[in-house]
Amino acid sequence: MNGPHDMGGMQCYGPVEPEADEPVFHGEWEKRALAITVAMGGTGMWNLDQSRFARESLPPVQYLSSSYYQIWLAGLESLMKARGMVTGSELDGGRLDIPPVETKRPAADRSVMKTILATGGPVSREASGEPAFKAGDAILTRNNHPAGHTRLPRYARGKPGVIAAIQGFHVFPDSNASGKGEDPHWLYSVAFKARDLFGSGSHEVLLDCWEPYLERAAG
């Protein structure tokens, strides 16, 4: 979707100014926000792409005025409220008002949590069919503006590029985020010239693009 999260190449936001020696967390609450979000993801009530879409769907003013982990926490609240796991009054009052919802997976025991986190949640799948493109092929990204989640940023839509590598067969985020299933597709690393994306620059930009984002360049 087009939203405040997709800021690459946008003007009027000023330069990116990294914080010198920035710590991983700026406060204890940020550690808890990350831990709770990851733990709740393990319940199976939503998938990774739905979690990302929840954060992207926050109102622009809220998104742009929030810190990184404030956005994570707000996204988690949105996911839980949509599934009847919590109410607004419970969040405001910090008190249980409705019966707990049975989750799709039980909470993991703390003794195995480190193993679970180290393993992660791989999104590669067994290939179906052959890739439409090979390394060196010239492509053009589709100029789509979907209402839902997508991993193709605005600045790279309708742009020419070259297939740099085939990265395997992976879950398609656009489908997975909307609850329509994993619908896996071939994934490619695509090399773009910076001047084609941003109007200037002599370097290349590499983006991972799923096959439905691409079409063969004319000629």
Backbone as ProteinMPNN parsed JSONL, in Angstrom:
{"seq_chain_A": "MNGPHDMGGMQCYGPVEPEADEPVFHGEWEKRALAITVAMGGTGMWNLDQSRFARESLPPVQYLSSSYYQIWLAGLESLMKARGMVTGSELDGGRLDIPPVETKRPAADRSVMKTILATGGPVSREASGEPAFKAGDAILTRNNHPAGHTRLPRYARGKPGVIAAIQGFHVFPDSNASGKGEDPHWLYSVAFKARDLFGSGSHEVLLDCWEPYLERAAG", "coords_chain_A": {"N_chain_A": [[0.838, -1.185, 0.0], [0.321, 2.351, -0.48], [1.731, 4.521, 1.739], [2.68, 6.226, 4.832], [4.856, 4.758, 5.687], [6.349, 4.095, 3.488], [8.755, 5.657, 2.495], [10.983, 5.956, 0.916], [12.833, 7.8, -1.402], [11.073, 9.915, -1.23], [10.286, 13.426, -0.993], [10.862, 16.408, 1.026], [11.087, 15.527, 3.636], [13.5, 15.845, 4.811], [17.026, 15.2, 5.6], [18.353, 11.897, 6.378], [19.388, 11.325, 9.581], [21.441, 9.589, 11.318], [21.641, 8.42, 14.693], [24.408, 8.935, 16.705], [26.389, 6.283, 17.908], [24.132, 4.773, 18.602], [22.032, 3.053, 20.866], [20.759, -0.354, 21.075], [18.268, -0.507, 22.303], [16.274, 2.123, 23.633], [15.111, 2.246, 26.044], [13.746, 0.329, 28.801], [11.127, -0.382, 28.283], [11.025, -0.663, 25.542], [12.358, -3.05, 25.049], [10.53, -4.815, 26.161], [8.329, -4.347, 24.518], [9.215, -5.365, 22.054], [9.684, -8.057, 22.798], [7.104, -8.924, 23.559], [5.696, -8.606, 21.164], [7.024, -10.433, 19.46], [6.564, -12.811, 20.878], [3.748, -12.964, 20.786], [3.418, -13.297, 18.071], [4.114, -15.915, 17.832], [1.836, -17.281, 18.554], [0.332, -17.95, 16.396], [-1.856, -16.545, 15.454], [-1.736, -14.67, 13.508], [0.197, -13.935, 10.542], [3.613, -13.188, 9.514], [3.579, -11.24, 7.467], [1.058, -10.12, 7.741], [1.437, -8.926, 10.184], [3.323, -6.96, 9.557], [1.758, -5.426, 7.816], [-0.161, -4.451, 9.562], [1.275, -2.567, 11.024], [1.959, -0.794, 8.98], [-0.517, 0.221, 8.382], [-1.295, 2.085, 10.216], [-2.682, 5.293, 11.116], [-1.478, 8.112, 9.225], [-0.553, 10.441, 10.692], [-0.2, 9.4, 13.268], [1.688, 7.386, 12.725], [3.949, 8.833, 11.725], [4.598, 10.38, 13.896], [5.408, 8.677, 15.824], [7.729, 6.611, 17.662], [10.014, 3.94, 16.712], [9.457, 1.505, 18.18], [7.068, 2.227, 19.341], [5.426, 2.164, 17.144], [5.539, -0.575, 16.57], [4.234, -1.583, 18.872], [1.701, -0.397, 18.652], [0.847, -1.577, 16.297], [0.657, -4.252, 17.109], [-1.407, -4.046, 19.018], [-3.497, -3.374, 17.288], [-3.731, -5.723, 15.731], [-4.506, -7.554, 17.706], [-6.923, -6.475, 18.659], [-8.499, -6.669, 16.356], [-8.938, -9.359, 16.236], [-10.439, -9.968, 18.397], [-9.085, -10.319, 20.776], [-8.432, -8.496, 22.646], [-9.76, -5.527, 24.116], [-10.48, -2.022, 23.554], [-11.019, -0.735, 25.974], [-9.779, -2.422, 27.784], [-7.098, -2.048, 27.118], [-6.841, 0.623, 27.788], [-7.471, 0.602, 30.513], [-5.948, -1.426, 31.624], [-6.947, -3.834, 32.584], [-8.523, -7.02, 32.68], [-11.379, -7.555, 30.771], [-12.85, -9.19, 29.118], [-13.332, -12.697, 28.36], [-10.384, -14.753, 27.953], [-9.04, -15.402, 24.681], [-8.79, -18.391, 22.858], [-5.76, -19.36, 21.5], [-4.215, -20.206, 18.302], [-1.889, -21.616, 18.51], [-0.207, -22.903, 21.368], [1.381, -20.974, 23.983], [4.897, -20.781, 23.839], [7.224, -22.665, 25.795], [9.542, -21.187, 28.041], [12.0, -22.397, 28.123], [12.539, -23.359, 25.603], [12.498, -21.209, 23.99], [14.784, -19.809, 23.067], [15.829, -21.555, 21.149], [13.725, -21.586, 19.313], [13.716, -18.922, 18.423], [16.235, -18.786, 17.257], [15.927, -20.548, 15.174], [13.952, -19.361, 13.637], [11.471, -18.354, 11.176], [11.385, -19.745, 8.397], [10.694, -18.767, 5.013], [10.997, -19.906, 2.569], [9.983, -22.103, -0.039], [9.06, -25.267, -1.584], [9.899, -25.431, -4.967], [7.727, -24.604, -7.672], [7.359, -25.159, -10.911], [9.349, -23.382, -13.416], [11.63, -20.569, -13.147], [10.713, -17.402, -14.543], [12.586, -15.635, -15.382], [16.126, -15.099, -15.923], [19.507, -14.63, -14.693], [20.841, -11.564, -15.766], [18.794, -10.853, -17.472], [16.844, -8.215, -18.834], [14.466, -6.223, -17.211], [11.253, -4.761, -16.364], [9.75, -3.131, -13.724], [6.434, -3.537, -12.472], [3.974, -0.966, -12.457], [2.258, -0.778, -10.063], [-0.225, -0.004, -7.576], [-1.142, -1.207, -4.959], [-3.836, -1.773, -2.592], [-3.298, -3.223, -0.364], [-0.657, -4.894, 1.533], [2.639, -4.734, 0.211], [5.904, -5.576, -1.045], [7.243, -4.117, -2.85], [8.687, -1.125, -3.238], [7.485, 2.29, -3.632], [9.258, 3.968, -5.044], [10.492, 2.288, -6.8], [8.778, 1.402, -8.735], [7.585, 0.76, -12.002], [10.079, 0.915, -13.187], [13.215, 0.389, -14.968], [15.345, -2.481, -14.82], [17.853, -5.008, -14.078], [18.071, -8.515, -13.872], [19.86, -9.757, -11.238], [20.317, -11.999, -9.661], [18.84, -15.199, -8.876], [16.858, -15.891, -6.159], [15.451, -18.003, -5.104], [12.377, -19.738, -4.182], [9.68, -18.323, -2.766], [7.357, -17.437, -0.107], [4.69, -15.307, -1.038], [4.418, -12.053, -0.161], [2.325, -10.176, -0.65], [-0.008, -11.643, -1.044], [-0.042, -13.25, 1.258], [-0.301, -11.422, 3.348], [-2.891, -10.551, 3.101], [-4.436, -12.615, 3.852], [-4.942, -14.538, 1.946], [-3.524, -16.809, 1.524], [-0.294, -18.445, 1.078], [0.781, -18.543, -1.547], [3.348, -18.962, -3.083], [6.147, -17.604, -4.96], [8.75, -17.145, -7.456], [11.715, -15.481, -6.424], [13.759, -12.674, -6.942], [16.956, -11.004, -7.04], [17.268, -7.763, -8.048], [18.98, -5.462, -10.023], [19.172, -2.002, -10.082], [19.771, 1.123, -11.691], [20.823, 3.937, -9.948], [20.199, 6.468, -10.916], [17.974, 5.962, -12.441], [16.09, 5.409, -10.54], [16.114, 7.58, -8.753], [16.814, 9.839, -10.129], [19.404, 10.764, -10.096], [22.871, 9.938, -9.381], [25.525, 7.553, -9.43], [25.671, 4.938, -8.685], [24.564, 1.499, -8.093], [21.443, 0.022, -7.118], [20.279, -2.653, -5.278], [17.442, -4.67, -5.159], [15.186, -7.007, -3.701], [12.853, -8.737, -5.501], [9.677, -10.103, -6.092], [8.388, -12.411, -8.552], [5.772, -11.674, -9.63], [5.972, -8.91, -9.566], [7.353, -8.146, -11.763], [8.032, -7.612, -15.274], [9.004, -8.526, -18.595], [11.412, -6.501, -20.178], [10.745, -4.376, -22.946], [11.914, -5.086, -26.214]], "CA_chain_A": [[0.0, 0.0, 0.0], [1.02, 3.621, -0.394], [1.507, 5.069, 3.064], [3.803, 6.957, 5.408], [5.997, 3.871, 5.897], [7.065, 3.926, 2.221], [9.3, 7.003, 2.368], [12.148, 5.986, 0.045], [12.727, 8.684, -2.551], [10.125, 11.002, -1.01], [10.89, 14.718, -0.695], [10.332, 17.279, 2.08], [11.244, 14.933, 4.958], [14.824, 16.169, 5.325], [18.024, 14.132, 5.516], [18.417, 10.867, 7.415], [20.456, 11.692, 10.509], [21.616, 8.494, 12.287], [22.09, 8.759, 16.036], [25.757, 8.433, 16.971], [26.471, 5.238, 18.947], [22.753, 4.496, 19.025], [21.854, 1.751, 21.526], [19.727, -1.211, 20.497], [17.018, -0.066, 22.92], [16.386, 3.39, 24.336], [14.477, 2.112, 27.347], [13.321, -1.03, 29.113], [9.821, -0.664, 27.688], [11.225, -1.094, 24.161], [12.671, -4.48, 25.118], [9.282, -5.531, 26.436], [7.48, -4.236, 23.335], [9.729, -6.328, 21.085], [9.473, -9.414, 23.3], [5.671, -9.24, 23.514], [5.308, -8.731, 19.76], [7.556, -11.705, 18.955], [5.859, -13.899, 21.561], [2.389, -13.051, 20.272], [3.507, -13.851, 16.726], [4.214, -17.36, 17.971], [0.533, -17.892, 18.833], [-0.288, -18.373, 15.148], [-3.09, -15.807, 15.179], [-1.476, -13.909, 12.286], [1.51, -14.255, 9.981], [4.587, -12.09, 9.5], [3.18, -10.173, 6.548], [-0.078, -9.427, 8.36], [2.002, -8.094, 11.235], [3.895, -5.777, 8.895], [0.671, -4.609, 7.276], [-0.808, -3.764, 10.68], [2.081, -1.386, 11.342], [1.857, 0.14, 7.856], [-1.883, 0.726, 8.274], [-1.57, 3.112, 11.224], [-2.934, 6.613, 10.527], [-0.212, 8.796, 8.932], [-0.081, 11.323, 11.775], [0.289, 8.541, 14.345], [2.906, 6.701, 12.272], [5.069, 9.757, 11.585], [4.924, 10.995, 15.187], [5.728, 7.609, 16.767], [9.05, 5.998, 17.571], [10.008, 2.617, 16.085], [8.749, 0.5, 18.977], [5.689, 2.661, 19.507], [4.744, 1.646, 15.961], [5.391, -2.016, 16.779], [3.228, -1.828, 19.897], [0.402, -0.013, 18.099], [0.483, -2.611, 15.333], [0.242, -5.425, 17.875], [-2.727, -3.755, 19.569], [-4.455, -3.437, 16.187], [-3.921, -7.132, 15.397], [-5.237, -8.219, 18.779], [-8.301, -5.973, 18.69], [-9.208, -7.181, 15.187], [-9.233, -10.775, 16.459], [-11.209, -10.1, 19.623], [-8.211, -10.76, 21.859], [-8.345, -7.413, 23.619], [-10.639, -4.404, 23.806], [-9.906, -0.709, 23.825], [-11.123, -0.424, 27.396], [-8.744, -3.192, 28.483], [-5.817, -1.378, 26.885], [-6.851, 1.879, 28.537], [-7.549, 0.388, 31.96], [-5.005, -2.432, 32.103], [-7.696, -4.823, 33.347], [-9.218, -7.982, 31.839], [-12.826, -7.362, 30.73], [-13.467, -10.255, 28.338], [-12.622, -13.974, 28.542], [-9.24, -14.951, 27.05], [-9.283, -16.091, 23.419], [-7.895, -19.532, 22.643], [-4.887, -19.105, 20.36], [-4.025, -21.335, 17.398], [-0.768, -22.374, 19.052], [0.035, -22.544, 22.771], [2.59, -20.204, 24.263], [6.086, -21.629, 23.936], [7.909, -22.708, 27.084], [10.732, -20.337, 28.024], [13.206, -23.199, 27.954], [12.781, -23.625, 24.182], [12.343, -19.965, 23.252], [16.023, -19.457, 22.378], [15.914, -22.411, 19.966], [12.71, -21.129, 18.368], [14.166, -17.653, 17.846], [17.398, -19.06, 16.407], [15.444, -21.234, 13.983], [13.193, -18.407, 12.848], [10.336, -18.863, 10.409], [11.764, -19.707, 6.97], [9.592, -18.557, 4.071], [11.291, -20.577, 1.302], [9.076, -23.217, -0.283], [9.444, -26.124, -2.692], [9.618, -24.731, -6.219], [6.69, -25.087, -8.583], [7.647, -24.573, -12.213], [10.647, -22.769, -13.645], [11.593, -19.103, -13.093], [10.467, -16.744, -15.832], [13.741, -14.816, -15.734], [17.451, -15.593, -15.54], [20.466, -13.556, -14.448], [21.187, -10.801, -16.956], [17.599, -10.416, -18.201], [16.348, -6.856, -18.595], [13.069, -6.256, -16.772], [10.601, -3.521, -15.961], [8.829, -3.395, -12.619], [5.061, -3.101, -12.729], [3.61, 0.283, -11.766], [1.034, -1.087, -9.325], [-0.422, 0.699, -6.307], [-2.134, -2.041, -4.268], [-4.402, -1.28, -1.336], [-2.748, -4.019, 0.727], [0.78, -4.942, 1.752], [3.524, -5.128, -0.879], [7.317, -5.327, -0.749], [7.829, -3.312, -3.928], [8.528, 0.277, -2.821], [6.982, 3.208, -4.651], [10.302, 4.547, -5.882], [10.999, 1.294, -7.75], [7.695, 0.926, -9.588], [7.675, 1.259, -13.369], [11.488, 1.243, -13.421], [13.987, -0.667, -15.62], [16.402, -3.102, -14.03], [18.454, -6.228, -14.621], [18.107, -9.613, -12.906], [21.223, -10.016, -10.753], [20.39, -13.365, -9.126], [17.596, -15.849, -8.477], [16.994, -16.145, -4.729], [14.641, -19.124, -4.656], [10.92, -19.757, -4.299], [9.323, -17.838, -1.435], [6.005, -16.952, 0.19], [4.415, -14.012, -1.655], [3.872, -11.216, 0.917], [1.098, -9.479, -1.021], [-1.107, -12.581, -0.811], [-0.011, -13.724, 2.632], [-0.761, -10.362, 4.249], [-4.332, -10.338, 2.957], [-5.123, -13.819, 4.271], [-5.296, -15.326, 0.763], [-2.612, -17.936, 1.391], [1.12, -18.131, 0.854], [0.948, -18.317, -2.981], [4.775, -18.679, -3.3], [6.644, -17.254, -6.293], [10.197, -16.958, -7.561], [12.225, -14.217, -5.889], [14.977, -12.269, -7.647], [17.653, -9.763, -6.739], [17.24, -6.942, -9.251], [19.883, -4.307, -9.962], [18.656, -0.78, -10.691], [20.661, 2.278, -11.686], [20.289, 4.942, -9.031], [19.614, 7.602, -11.638], [16.636, 5.578, -12.898], [15.186, 5.429, -9.381], [16.09, 8.848, -8.018], [17.152, 10.964, -10.996], [20.834, 11.048, -10.047], [23.658, 8.913, -8.713], [26.256, 6.674, -10.343], [25.733, 3.612, -8.092], [23.445, 0.598, -8.314], [20.613, -0.339, -5.975], [19.773, -4.014, -5.393], [16.19, -4.928, -4.452], [14.603, -8.328, -3.877], [11.539, -8.556, -6.119], [8.966, -11.317, -6.462], [8.108, -12.464, -9.991], [4.611, -10.894, -10.063], [6.301, -7.486, -9.649], [8.234, -7.918, -12.915], [7.699, -8.007, -16.631], [10.177, -8.459, -19.448], [11.562, -5.216, -20.83], [10.517, -4.41, -24.379], [13.118, -5.061, -27.048]], "C_chain_A": [[0.877, 1.239, 0.0], [0.7, 4.24, 0.964], [2.744, 5.731, 3.613], [5.037, 6.093, 5.653], [6.904, 3.799, 4.67], [7.677, 5.264, 1.821], [10.5, 7.093, 1.434], [11.922, 6.873, -1.166], [11.759, 9.831, -2.382], [10.856, 12.284, -0.617], [10.23, 15.369, 0.522], [10.418, 16.664, 3.484], [12.616, 15.221, 5.565], [15.761, 14.977, 5.256], [17.858, 13.102, 6.63], [19.622, 11.174, 8.297], [20.599, 10.606, 11.571], [22.131, 9.013, 13.626], [23.459, 8.147, 16.29], [25.733, 7.432, 18.119], [25.088, 4.878, 19.487], [22.653, 3.126, 19.692], [20.774, 0.939, 20.835], [18.348, -0.807, 21.017], [17.261, 1.233, 23.669], [15.73, 3.359, 25.709], [14.004, 0.687, 27.554], [11.992, -1.378, 28.437], [9.965, -1.133, 26.244], [11.582, -2.578, 24.1], [11.395, -5.292, 25.289], [8.36, -5.491, 25.214], [7.918, -5.234, 22.271], [9.433, -7.756, 21.525], [8.008, -9.825, 23.194], [5.219, -9.446, 22.07], [5.767, -10.061, 19.174], [6.812, -12.886, 19.576], [4.449, -14.067, 21.021], [2.371, -13.574, 18.836], [3.562, -15.367, 16.753], [2.896, -18.043, 18.268], [-0.179, -18.373, 17.579], [-1.555, -17.629, 14.777], [-2.957, -14.909, 13.945], [-0.109, -14.312, 11.769], [2.381, -13.003, 9.92], [4.129, -10.934, 8.631], [1.957, -9.42, 7.063], [0.396, -8.506, 9.474], [2.604, -6.823, 10.649], [2.793, -4.845, 8.402], [-0.052, -3.846, 8.379], [-0.039, -2.499, 11.054], [1.969, -0.329, 10.242], [0.504, 0.843, 7.814], [-2.233, 1.758, 9.345], [-1.838, 4.448, 10.542], [-1.622, 7.379, 10.332], [0.319, 9.67, 10.06], [0.49, 10.488, 12.92], [1.613, 7.887, 13.948], [4.111, 7.645, 12.3], [5.482, 10.389, 12.912], [5.334, 9.953, 16.229], [7.159, 7.124, 16.585], [8.895, 4.581, 17.006], [9.185, 1.615, 16.889], [7.357, 0.943, 19.393], [4.841, 2.159, 18.339], [4.523, 0.139, 16.099], [4.264, -2.313, 17.762], [1.835, -1.494, 19.38], [-0.077, -1.041, 17.078], [-0.012, -3.869, 16.025], [-1.151, -5.218, 18.467], [-3.799, -3.871, 18.486], [-4.758, -4.881, 15.802], [-4.788, -7.83, 16.445], [-6.688, -7.76, 18.842], [-9.111, -6.537, 17.53], [-9.624, -8.638, 15.367], [-9.951, -11.027, 17.776], [-10.39, -10.554, 20.809], [-8.073, -9.722, 22.956], [-9.305, -6.318, 23.183], [-9.924, -3.088, 24.099], [-9.938, -0.361, 25.296], [-10.091, -1.203, 28.207], [-7.377, -2.534, 28.324], [-5.724, -0.087, 27.697], [-6.761, 1.634, 30.045], [-6.574, -0.622, 32.511], [-5.671, -3.522, 32.917], [-8.488, -5.712, 32.4], [-10.722, -7.775, 31.932], [-13.544, -8.481, 29.994], [-12.696, -11.551, 28.564], [-11.455, -14.095, 27.561], [-9.65, -15.728, 25.805], [-8.293, -17.242, 23.28], [-7.073, -19.288, 21.375], [-4.692, -20.368, 19.529], [-2.861, -22.218, 17.835], [-0.566, -21.962, 20.498], [1.311, -21.724, 22.922], [3.771, -21.143, 24.442], [6.688, -21.558, 25.326], [9.201, -21.905, 27.001], [12.005, -21.133, 27.749], [13.538, -23.46, 26.486], [12.739, -22.344, 23.343], [13.608, -19.598, 22.468], [16.169, -20.274, 21.095], [14.931, -21.95, 18.897], [13.173, -19.855, 17.662], [15.339, -17.865, 16.902], [16.979, -19.72, 15.1], [14.7, -20.286, 13.049], [12.008, -19.051, 12.159], [10.631, -18.793, 8.929], [10.556, -19.574, 6.058], [9.916, -19.123, 2.69], [10.389, -21.804, 1.183], [9.593, -24.049, -1.468], [8.988, -25.496, -4.006], [8.535, -25.425, -7.028], [6.93, -24.403, -9.926], [9.027, -23.948, -12.27], [10.544, -21.246, -13.557], [11.423, -18.502, -14.479], [11.675, -15.961, -16.314], [15.025, -15.509, -15.298], [18.362, -14.397, -15.327], [20.857, -12.895, -15.767], [19.996, -10.32, -17.754], [17.221, -8.992, -17.823], [14.865, -6.927, -18.266], [12.547, -4.838, -16.543], [9.668, -3.868, -14.819], [7.445, -2.854, -12.961], [4.746, -1.855, -11.904], [2.263, 0.091, -11.079], [0.975, -0.293, -8.024], [-1.499, -0.042, -5.506], [-2.624, -1.411, -2.973], [-3.823, -2.014, -0.137], [-1.238, -3.964, 0.792], [1.516, -5.369, 0.488], [4.954, -4.812, -0.483], [8.004, -4.571, -1.876], [7.617, -1.841, -3.6], [8.1, 1.177, -3.977], [8.076, 3.685, -5.592], [10.826, 3.577, -6.94], [9.911, 0.755, -8.673], [7.782, 1.575, -10.974], [9.087, 1.612, -13.773], [12.216, 0.075, -14.11], [15.071, -1.2, -14.695], [16.916, -4.349, -14.727], [18.464, -7.292, -13.526], [19.558, -9.889, -12.521], [21.372, -11.447, -10.25], [18.987, -13.878, -8.85], [17.762, -16.312, -7.037], [16.107, -17.278, -4.207], [13.156, -18.866, -4.796], [10.345, -19.46, -2.916], [7.851, -17.428, -1.337], [5.833, -15.547, -0.389], [3.734, -13.1, -0.633], [2.518, -10.587, 0.598], [-0.129, -10.356, -0.771], [-1.2, -12.979, 0.654], [-0.56, -12.693, 3.607], [-2.263, -10.164, 4.206], [-5.135, -11.563, 3.353], [-5.544, -14.719, 3.128], [-4.354, -16.51, 0.539], [-1.209, -17.514, 1.013], [1.439, -17.864, -0.61], [2.417, -18.046, -3.353], [5.128, -18.437, -4.758], [8.171, -17.179, -6.255], [10.571, -15.553, -7.098], [13.576, -13.913, -6.536], [15.63, -11.075, -6.959], [17.751, -8.989, -8.053], [18.119, -5.715, -9.052], [19.267, -3.14, -10.73], [19.752, 0.283, -10.683], [20.022, 3.362, -10.821], [19.634, 6.096, -9.771], [18.227, 7.272, -12.201], [15.613, 5.646, -11.77], [15.0, 6.831, -8.819], [16.46, 10.063, -8.857], [18.615, 11.337, -10.992], [21.538, 9.911, -9.323], [24.305, 7.975, -9.721], [26.316, 5.235, -9.829], [24.517, 2.774, -8.49], [22.713, 0.345, -7.004], [20.07, -1.745, -6.232], [18.506, -4.169, -4.552], [15.764, -6.372, -4.716], [13.165, -8.152, -4.354], [10.927, -9.91, -6.482], [8.552, -11.243, -7.934], [6.874, -11.673, -10.403], [4.879, -9.384, -10.139], [6.959, -7.137, -10.98], [7.585, -8.292, -14.235], [8.95, -7.838, -17.479], [10.222, -7.11, -20.159], [11.367, -5.352, -22.342], [11.837, -4.36, -25.135], [14.215, -5.911, -26.505]], "O_chain_A": [[2.032, 1.194, 0.424], [-0.465, 4.455, 1.295], [3.765, 5.795, 2.927], [6.14, 6.617, 5.811], [8.087, 3.481, 4.788], [7.179, 5.931, 0.914], [10.994, 8.191, 1.179], [10.931, 6.717, -1.878], [11.62, 10.652, -3.289], [11.913, 12.238, 0.012], [9.176, 14.93, 0.983], [9.871, 17.23, 4.43], [12.863, 14.871, 6.719], [15.348, 13.874, 4.898], [17.297, 13.395, 7.686], [20.747, 11.271, 7.807], [19.954, 10.682, 12.617], [22.952, 9.928, 13.678], [23.638, 6.944, 16.101], [25.14, 7.686, 19.167], [24.91, 4.703, 20.693], [23.138, 2.138, 19.141], [19.962, 1.488, 20.09], [17.379, -0.77, 20.26], [18.319, 1.426, 24.268], [15.791, 4.338, 26.452], [13.873, -0.076, 26.597], [11.761, -2.529, 28.066], [9.14, -1.907, 25.759], [11.149, -3.282, 23.188], [11.208, -6.324, 24.644], [7.689, -6.476, 24.906], [7.076, -5.882, 21.65], [8.982, -8.574, 20.723], [7.704, -10.947, 22.787], [4.445, -10.36, 21.786], [5.009, -10.737, 18.479], [6.471, -13.845, 18.884], [3.996, -15.194, 20.818], [1.409, -14.226, 18.43], [3.115, -16.03, 15.817], [2.829, -19.272, 18.242], [-1.165, -19.106, 17.659], [-2.265, -18.049, 13.863], [-3.96, -14.444, 13.404], [0.66, -14.961, 12.479], [1.931, -11.901, 10.236], [4.274, -9.773, 9.015], [1.834, -8.215, 6.847], [-0.171, -7.434, 9.686], [2.412, -5.733, 11.189], [2.884, -3.627, 8.552], [-0.508, -2.723, 8.162], [-0.644, -1.473, 11.366], [1.895, 0.868, 10.52], [0.392, 1.941, 7.27], [-3.359, 2.254, 9.373], [-1.269, 4.713, 9.483], [-0.74, 7.305, 11.187], [1.514, 9.642, 10.353], [1.535, 10.823, 13.478], [2.55, 7.842, 14.745], [5.165, 7.299, 12.834], [6.604, 10.881, 13.038], [5.58, 10.296, 17.386], [7.727, 7.214, 15.496], [7.779, 4.089, 16.843], [8.311, 0.948, 16.336], [6.537, 0.103, 19.765], [3.685, 1.777, 18.52], [3.445, -0.364, 15.782], [3.436, -3.19, 17.517], [0.886, -2.233, 19.643], [-1.269, -1.34, 17.003], [-0.984, -4.484, 15.586], [-1.984, -6.123, 18.42], [-4.882, -4.403, 18.733], [-5.916, -5.23, 15.572], [-5.688, -8.599, 16.109], [-7.587, -8.574, 19.056], [-10.289, -6.853, 17.699], [-10.564, -9.098, 14.719], [-10.058, -12.17, 18.22], [-10.936, -11.116, 21.758], [-7.646, -10.035, 24.067], [-9.623, -6.203, 22.0], [-8.908, -3.05, 24.793], [-8.997, 0.239, 25.817], [-9.584, -0.699, 29.209], [-6.594, -2.47, 29.272], [-4.665, 0.253, 28.224], [-6.07, 2.358, 30.763], [-6.376, -0.692, 33.724], [-5.062, -4.08, 33.83], [-9.062, -5.226, 31.426], [-11.291, -7.811, 33.023], [-14.733, -8.702, 30.223], [-11.52, -11.509, 28.926], [-11.54, -13.585, 26.444], [-10.507, -16.608, 25.869], [-7.102, -17.084, 23.552], [-7.631, -19.038, 20.306], [-4.972, -21.473, 19.996], [-2.847, -23.419, 17.565], [-0.736, -20.789, 20.831], [2.206, -21.784, 22.078], [3.665, -22.171, 25.111], [6.663, -20.505, 25.964], [9.884, -21.947, 25.978], [12.972, -20.6, 27.205], [14.687, -23.751, 26.155], [12.923, -22.39, 22.127], [13.517, -19.129, 21.333], [16.588, -19.742, 20.067], [15.264, -21.924, 17.713], [13.036, -19.729, 16.445], [15.433, -17.206, 15.866], [17.584, -19.491, 14.053], [14.804, -20.392, 11.827], [11.591, -20.154, 12.513], [10.172, -17.869, 8.258], [9.518, -20.191, 6.297], [9.191, -18.852, 1.733], [10.075, -22.457, 2.178], [10.438, -23.601, -2.242], [7.837, -25.081, -4.141], [8.44, -26.652, -7.063], [6.723, -23.196, -10.055], [9.78, -23.981, -11.296], [9.491, -20.683, -13.858], [11.931, -19.035, -15.466], [11.792, -15.654, -17.5], [15.019, -16.38, -14.428], [18.036, -13.281, -15.73], [21.162, -13.569, -16.751], [20.148, -9.467, -18.628], [17.27, -8.609, -16.654], [14.099, -7.605, -18.951], [13.301, -3.865, -16.533], [8.874, -4.802, -14.931], [7.311, -1.843, -13.65], [5.212, -1.722, -10.772], [1.264, 0.706, -11.452], [2.008, 0.046, -7.446], [-2.628, 0.434, -5.388], [-1.921, -0.622, -2.342], [-3.848, -1.499, 0.981], [-0.611, -3.098, 0.183], [1.064, -6.266, -0.224], [5.203, -3.903, 0.309], [9.224, -4.405, -1.855], [6.49, -1.351, -3.671], [8.325, 0.86, -5.145], [7.856, 3.795, -6.798], [11.521, 3.987, -7.87], [10.119, -0.265, -9.331], [8.022, 2.776, -11.098], [9.296, 2.498, -14.601], [11.885, -1.087, -13.874], [15.639, -0.462, -13.89], [16.472, -4.699, -15.821], [18.823, -7.006, -12.383], [20.383, -10.216, -13.375], [22.437, -12.045, -10.396], [18.061, -13.099, -8.621], [18.701, -17.044, -6.725], [16.021, -17.487, -2.997], [12.731, -17.908, -5.441], [10.506, -20.261, -1.994], [7.2, -17.12, -2.335], [6.715, -14.699, -0.251], [2.583, -13.345, -0.27], [1.661, -10.478, 1.475], [-1.169, -9.863, -0.335], [-2.289, -13.039, 1.225], [-1.213, -13.051, 4.588], [-2.852, -9.665, 5.165], [-6.359, -11.577, 3.219], [-6.408, -15.578, 3.304], [-4.386, -17.139, -0.519], [-0.968, -16.357, 0.668], [2.296, -17.029, -0.898], [2.705, -16.98, -3.897], [4.503, -18.983, -5.667], [8.791, -17.155, -5.192], [9.856, -14.582, -7.342], [14.428, -14.793, -6.659], [14.947, -10.238, -6.369], [18.258, -9.505, -9.049], [18.016, -5.019, -8.042], [18.888, -3.284, -11.893], [20.568, 0.33, -9.762], [18.835, 3.66, -10.95], [18.631, 6.642, -9.312], [17.406, 8.164, -12.414], [14.431, 5.905, -12.0], [13.893, 7.228, -8.456], [16.427, 11.191, -8.365], [19.038, 12.155, -11.809], [20.902, 9.039, -8.732], [23.706, 7.643, -10.743], [26.944, 4.387, -10.464], [23.582, 3.259, -9.126], [23.293, 0.442, -5.922], [19.472, -2.001, -7.277], [18.501, -3.836, -3.367], [15.956, -6.894, -5.814], [12.358, -7.498, -3.693], [11.577, -10.752, -7.1], [8.386, -10.158, -8.49], [6.91, -11.036, -11.456], [4.081, -8.654, -10.726], [7.112, -5.957, -11.299], [6.716, -9.161, -14.305], [9.854, -7.086, -17.114], [9.211, -6.633, -20.675], [11.786, -6.344, -22.937], [12.766, -3.664, -24.728], [15.289, -5.989, -27.101]]}, "name": "protein", "num_of_chains": 1, "seq": "MNGPHDMGGMQCYGPVEPEADEPVFHGEWEKRALAITVAMGGTGMWNLDQSRFARESLPPVQYLSSSYYQIWLAGLESLMKARGMVTGSELDGGRLDIPPVETKRPAADRSVMKTILATGGPVSREASGEPAFKAGDAILTRNNHPAGHTRLPRYARGKPGVIAAIQGFHVFPDSNASGKGEDPHWLYSVAFKARDLFGSGSHEVLLDCWEPYLERAAG"}
